[in-house]
Amino acid sequence: MRSDALRVNSPDFDATCRFVFELPNNEATLLPVASCITVRASDPESFKDAKDKPIVRPYTPISPPDLKGELVLLIKRYENGNMSKYIHSLKVSYPDSHHN
């Protein structure tokens, strides 16, 4: 999942937002219920914790497995959570440049 694939970032409640990422080729995740994905930087060497280890975090999609073209994550922002702060800082991107 690329950061430039973020299509919607809508606040849900408290410090929690719903992030909708576009999937390539209008594909579906087909992940079974209670599955999780791991999120890491595209360059793991550039995003490390205090112990100099690459930051990788699991998240559970809230989108139906057969939803085509989108992956939806509900992510709470934590002050000490490097990955959640990073994801909350992502800007919505549009597939065509005339929307920028």
Phi, psi and omega in degrees: 000121182267147179296333179281002178264002179291121182252330181218138173226097184243126178301138179255296176197158179048233180257029185250136177230155175262121181250124180249117180252138178283134175264146181293149174057028179055033181282164173253154180289324183057025177283134177295157177305142179074015174280163173224158174246155174255138182246132177214166178290151178297333173241090185304335179290341183269350186227090186238159178273185182297338179265013178065028177254142178303139181275123178225130181227144176271144175223146179259119177298145176253000178278149176299145182301332183264008177292119184276136172084355183219150172232124183247129177238141175251113189232127177272140178271124177248136181303323180263007182265101183299317182290316181295322177295320178298311181297319179293341179274350182296143178262144177295136182242150180243144182296328178248144188293340183288352177271350186289000000 
